[in-house]
Amino acid sequence: MARHSNGESVFSRVARIFEGFDPEHSALTVSELSERTGIPLPSTSRMVAEMIEYGWLCRDADKRVRVGMRIWELVARAAPVNELRAAALPVMTDLLGRAGRHVHLSIRAGREVLCVERLSAPGAIPDRTTTVGGRSPLPVSAPGLVLLAHAPAGLREAVLAAPLPAIAGEPVTDPNALRRLLSEIRHTGVAHCPGILDPAVTALAVPVRAAGGSTVAALSVALPATAAIPPMVPPLRAAGARIGRALGDHGPVRVGLPDTLTA
């Protein structure tokens, strides 16, 4: 693979270009992309031009650069969560209709929680804390706490030993208190996380268990901070169980999640 004079491979620079985009920066000028990636402007300009030819990037009406439709096509064909999403979407749609709340499906990606699907309810409380493809540390959200509670013991202890990044809310940061909370989540099968990422939003989450009992995802709903919690728990638990059964209907469970996401 070709390398630049500083020893960095072309592939590494392509990866940095893609990582320059996020929900708050979905369209960038070439200069902005150069600043965000640290790649010199002439190199960024050449790479952007070539990536546009492949359809990996595109330009909008304002001549800003965006991720191209070709990348979406490639990911949509063989995304590692396709089977999980296919099993979950009918159940999530039903839960959305019954609860009238935003519904999220999340998986664990290393020490972070990654949202892989979201259904939004018209008229529900605005929720900007969870977007498809968005990540957050495991201990600061309801789905993250569920996934951390059911993660391998070694990873749990590593997360407990590491400091949390600074955030606006007040997550449980004492390792012993967090350890007790995770034990309670494993016992009750539900996590309640009030207003850490947004004071106006509280969240409930339950595990999605595949055949054999392994937790492969978390199903959650976003509620107003003032909402009553108990009425929402039974339908959420039932929905999580239904998704698990749908996965099990295919014989040996293969939800398509690579070890790099679930280990």
Secondary structure, DSSP 8 states (H G I E B T S, - for coil): --B-TTS-BHHHHHHHHHHT-BTTBSSB-HHHHHHHHT--HHHHHHHHHHHHHHTSEEE-TTS-EEE-HHHHHHHHHH-TTHHHHHHHHHHHHHHHHHH-SEEEEEEEETTEEEEEEEE--TTS----S--TT-EEEGGGSHHHHHHHHTS-HHHHHHHHHS-----SS-----HHHHHHHHHHHHHHS-EEEESSS-TTEEEEEEEEE-TTS-EEEEEEEEEETTS-SGGGHHHHHHHHHHHHHHHHTTSS------HHHH-
